[in-house]
């Protein structure tokens, strides 16, 4: 690999530029990456953001089914977009990256619904993106109340179960104050349906775990005097630390 690199360096910038342009005409992925790299050289992040938003918009409008044989290639496209946001855009503007990653995560349900994701490639990418979102939030100038609302919405509006760990992903960003605010939101939330009650219970248990509050976890899990064997195991694991 070092030898090939040395040979490429010896070719000179102009020759390499011609080769890259030739390849980019034949391969859309290379052309897209080149466009992102060039946009990344510009100090103003708006050009790069525009490229990312265009790709996000294309994915949002897409309706065709992606079958098993094409899923891996599509997953690579999605993961490349995730990296454009968390690496390229974040290096220019973390606040823009936070917004773009939120839009990326909004695509999860629509994308998975039109994909044969038997091996979980697509779900894994969105789960990674959610962890990235928490990291980006921690680096940005964010309002705590906005962060709490984002976590609350993401946890509740998750029919695919991709963002079950969002509270843990944001644990450090929320801190004790944010976790308390989030707990209050879930306690005051709608519990009309069995799903609402289940999501509330899961959220409160996650918050208790984030706080390392075993007593609160036990109180939540035993609230209806309807504990199962696995519930007791969960309590024992936490008591043992």
Secondary structure, DSSP 8 states (H G I E B T S, - for coil): -HHHHHHHHHH-HHHHHHHHHHHHHH-HHHHHHHHHHHHHTSSSTHHHHHHHHHHHHHHHH--S-B-HHHHHHHHHHHHHHHHIIIIIIHHH-HHHHHHHHHHHHHTHHHHHHTB--TT-HHHHHHHHHHHHHHHHHHHS---HHHHHHHHHHHHHS-TT-TTTTHHHHTHHHHHHHHHHHHHHHHHTS---SHHHHHHHHHHHHHHHHHHT-HHHHHHHHTTTS---HHHHHHHHHHHT-
